[in-house]
Amino acid sequence: GADRMSKRTSKRGPRT
């Protein structure tokens, strides 16, 4: 999903 896709969340990070 694209909940917090604002910062640098391309490959890692919580993809909720």
N, C-alpha and C positions, 0 to 999 in steps of 0.2 A: 504493500500500500504506500501511499504518499502522504503521510500525515505531517511529518516534520521535514519535508524535503525543501528546506530553505537554506540551511547552512551547507556544510561540506559532507553531506550524507550520500555519497555516491556508491561506494562499495561496502563500507562498514557503517555501523550505527544502527539504532533501533528502527527497523523498517516496519513500523506498525501501520 
